[in-house]
Amino acid sequence: MSKLFGTVMAAHGRHYLVEAEEMLFNCVTRGKKSDVAVGDVVEYKLTSKNQGVIEAITERKTLLYRSDQYRSKLLAANLSQLFIVVATEPGFSDDLICRALVAAEAGGIKPHLVLNKIDVLDLLPAAKKRLEIYQKLDYPVHFVSAKTNPQQTLDILMPLLEGQSTILIGQSGMGKSSLINLLIPDAAIATREISAALNTGKHTTTFVRSYHLNERSIIIDSPGFQEFGLHHLSEGMLERAFPEFRPHLGQCKFYNCHHHTEPGCAVLAAIKTGEISKMRHDMYEQLVHEAAQTLGYK
């Protein structure tokens, strides 16, 4: 009997929607394992006409996830790029942006920043000013207004999405849903169908799901969240995930420099010259501190 393979289109708890040959199958994992992510190509076994069990996950190209000292939350697999959606209002979090950029760098995923609601003209200059720090690091920043100027938004974003597997993340209120509905006109219908198939009722914003933009392009939507833990990244992985640190790594006086308070640290010297921003270095130190926290057992 030949093996069956499909792509995970949505995930909610231990329930997954697997697409194969233009059909959708409601699948579960064996036991209590729930290490499957949207975007995974999986081997599955049918248990009835439209239900199955996931037997194995094929090798992933990339994996984006967040974690704290208690657990990990898989976001999506086999991504090629990440869109971080921010807006002129309500205010966005530099903490979340930095964390998402670090996660993308560590995962080999190309990040973009998308500033939505640029029609709020009185708040636009301040928002643009805050994003300059990321532009100087060569992160692409795109300026759109999904509701006020939808055609211009499509003209900017559609070429970037072509042939890619892209996840959109952002805090609640940034207009991510408006962007999804603009890019995928049938998203509301598709979400209802996915929600019904996964038995999630009306709670359509609580799970990660994938949409076909066309035959070559996939967009993945994620729930709005305020925190992005990176507990799984080691100190070495973190320092390399800050691109502005890289030219200075290996240049410190001590080979095991932590870039904290050590004398002769090339990273600290670069902060004094303005090559590295203090805000970004503070974030690095915060992430290293978080990663060092371990659960205590009595």
N, C-alpha and C positions, 0 to 999 in steps of 0.2 A: 504494500500500500504506500503510495507516494505521500511525502510529508506536505502539510498545508502551512503556508506562510501568509501573514498579513501585517498591516501597519496599524498600530494603536492610534485611534483618532480622539479618544476621550478617556479620562480616568476619574473615578470617584470611589474612594475607599479601595476595596479589593475588586471592584467591578470595572471592566474595561470594554470599550467598544472597538472591535477590530474590523478593519476594512480589508476585504479581499475580493478581487474580481467584481468590483462595483456593488458588493453586498456587505452588509454590516452584521457582525456577530457579537452577541453579548457574552463576554468571556470572564472567567474568574481565574485566580491562580490556585495552585495546589497548596493545601495547608494554610498557614497564616502569612506566607510570603507576599509582600506587596512591593517588590523592587522593580516593577514595570513602570515605564514612563511613556507619556504621549510622544509619538514619533518613533518609538521602538518598532523594529521589524521582528515579529515573534513567530515561533512555530506553535501551532495550536491544534487541538484535537476536538472534533465535533462530538457533542454529547446529545444533541437533538438538531432539529432543522436549522435553528438560528442561534444556538448556544454552544459554547465550547469551553475548553480548559487550556490555558496557556502552558505549554510544555517547556519552552526555552526562549531565551532572548538572543538574537544574533548579535554579533560584535557591533558595538556602537562607534560612530565616528566622533561624536561629542556628547557630553552630558552636562546639563545645567541644573544645579540644585542648591538649596540653601540648608543650613544646619545650625543647631545650637548644641550644647553639651548633652542634650537629652535625646534628640532624634534628628533625622534628615528628612527633607521634603523634596522629592524629585519634581522638577518643573517640566523638562522636556529633553528628549534625546535626538541625536542626529541633526542638530541645528547648524545652520551656517551663519546666522546673524541674529542679533538681539536689538530690538528697538526699545529704548528707555523713553517713555512718554512723560513729559512734564508740561506745565502750563503756566501762563501768566498769573492766573488765579484758579483755585487757592494756591498759596505758596507751596513750592516744592522743596524736597529735602536733599541737601547736598550729601548727607550721610547715605541715603538710599542710592543716589547716583553713583557715588564712589564704590559702594559695595557691589552694585550691579556691574560696574566696569571691571572691578577686580575679578569677579566671578567669570565674566566673559574672557578676560585675558588668561586666567588660569585654565579655562576650558577650551581655549582655541577657537572662540566664537567672535566674529566681527561685531563690535558694538556701534550703534548709532544713537544720537540723542534727537528727539523730536519735540520741539517746543510748539505746543498747541495753543489756541486762543490768542493768536497774535493781533486779533482785532480789538483786544482790550488795550487801547493805545497808551493810556496813562500809566499802565504797569509794564509795558513792553520794554522800555529802555533798561529798567532795573533787572528784568529777567534776562535780557541779552547780556548785560554786564556780568551777571553771575555765571553765565555759561562760557564766558571767554576763557576761563581757566582750563576748560576741557578742549576748546578749540585749539589752544596753544599746544596741547598734547596730541594734536592731529586726530582727535575724535570728531567725526562728521556731525554737524548740528544742522537740522532742517527746520525751517520756520513755516508753520501751516496754521490754517483755521478751518477745521473740519466742517463746522456749521455755517460760518459766514462766507467762506470761499471754497466750496467743495471741489470744484473743477481744478483750481490751482493746486489744491492738496493732492488730488489724484495725479496730476501731472508731475508733481515732485516725487511722490512715493512709489507709484507703480513701476517705474524703471528700476528702482532700487530693490523691489520685491521679486522681480522677474527671475525665475530659475533658482530661487532661494527657499530655504526653510527658515522662517522668521518667527520669533516669539516677541510679543508685545508685553511689556511689564510696566507697572507704574502704580503710584498711590491712587487711592480712590479720589475721584473728582477731577482727574487730569483730562478727561475726555477720551479715554481709551475706547470705551464702548462706541462713541460717536465715530471714531476712526474705523473700527471694525465694521460697523454698519455701512459706512461709506465705501470701504474697500470690498466688502462682501455683502451685496444687496440682500441676499437671502439668509443672512446670518441669524436673524431672529427665528425664522422658520427652522433652520438647521439646528439651532440651539434647543428649540422645543422638542424636536425629534430625538436629539441626543439625550436630553433630560428624561424624556419618556422611556427611552431604551435603557437608560441607566437607573430608572426608578428614583430619580432625585427630585421629582415633583417640581415645584416652582423655584427651587434654590439653584437657579441657573448660573449664578456667579461664583459658586463654591467649588467648581471643578475646572481643570485645565482641558481645553478642547481645541481641535484642529479643523481648519477649513481649507478647501481647495480654492486657491485664487484662480488657477487654471491647471492644465495638465502637468506643468513643470514647477509650479510654485505653491507653497503651503504657508498659511499664516496660523500661528498658534496663539490663542488668547489665554490669559492667566487671570486669576482673581486679583483684585487690588489688595496690596498688602503694605504694611508700614515698616516691617522689619525684614532684614536680609542677612541672616547669620551666615558666617563663613568659618565655622568651627573646624571644618574638615581640612582647611588649608594650613600647611606647616609654615614655619617662619621663612624657610627658603623659598617656598612657593609664593608666599605673599610678597616678598621683596622683588621677585621677578615679575609680579603682576602689576607693578607700578612702572610703566615704561620710562618715566623720567629718572628712576633709580638706576636703570640698567647701565648707562655709560659709566657710572661711578662704582658699580659692584666690582670687587676685586682690587679696588684702589685704596682701600682703608689700611691704616697702619697695622691693624691686627686682622689675621685671616678669618677669625671667628667673630668679627664685629657685629653687634646687634643693631647698630645705627640708633642707639638710644642716647647715651651720654659719653661714649668712649672717646678718648683723645685720638686725634688723627683720623677721624671718620670722614670719608669723602662725601657721604650723603649729607651729613650735618654741615659740612663746608658748603655744599651746593645750596643749602637753605639760606645761608648767609649771603650768597651771591645772587639769590633770586631764581636760580635754575630750578629749584624744587620749592613748591609752596608749603608754608607751614601747615595749612589746613590739610593738605594731602599727607604730609608726614604724621600729623596728629592722628589721622585715620589709620595709617599703617600701624602706629603704636597701639591704637585701640584694638585693631584686629589681632595683632600678636598677643595682646593681653587676653582677649577672649579665647583665642585658640589654646592658650596655656591652661585655661580653667578645666579642671577634671572633676567628675562626680566623686563625692566622698562617700565611702561605705562604712557603716558602723559594724 
